[in-house]
Amino acid sequence: MRLDIYRRAESDGKFSYLVVPESRNIPEEATNTDWEVEARAFEVDDNAEQLPDYDIDNLNGQLSEKGYAMTALH
């Protein structure tokens, strides 16, 4: 699958990431935040459950449930 990845700055120089299927808009509930494009059409195995570089777990579960996936909030 191909994903568009966005990021936003958090405290301590860290970033949160938002992943949506390629060419989909950022979901309405997340548009109130200043997301910047990190990568477009990022190729990921269809069975991938994690994106470790973006600290995203349960990728397919989040995409199925919400239509997007986000970095876990700590």
C-alpha positions, 0 to 999 in steps of 0.5 A, spaced: 500 500 500 502 507 499 501 512 504 502 519 505 505 521 511 505 528 515 508 530 521 508 536 526 513 538 531 512 536 539 516 538 545 523 536 546 524 536 538 520 530 537 515 529 532 508 526 531 506 522 525 499 522 521 499 516 516 493 516 511 492 512 504 495 515 498 491 521 496 486 521 501 485 528 505 487 529 512 481 527 516 477 533 519 478 531 526 486 532 525 486 538 520 486 543 526 493 541 527 499 544 523 501 538 519 507 538 514 508 533 509 513 528 511 513 523 505 508 522 499 506 515 496 510 511 501 510 504 499 509 499 505 507 492 505 500 491 505 501 486 511 505 491 515 503 492 522 508 497 524 512 503 522 517 503 527 521 510 523 514 513 525 513 510 532 506 507 529 503 501 531 497 497 529 497 500 522 492 496 519 487 496 525 488 504 525 487 505 518 481 500 518 478 503 524 479 511 523 481 511 516 488 514 518 494 512 523 497 516 528 503 516 532 502 513 539 501 519 544 506 518 550 
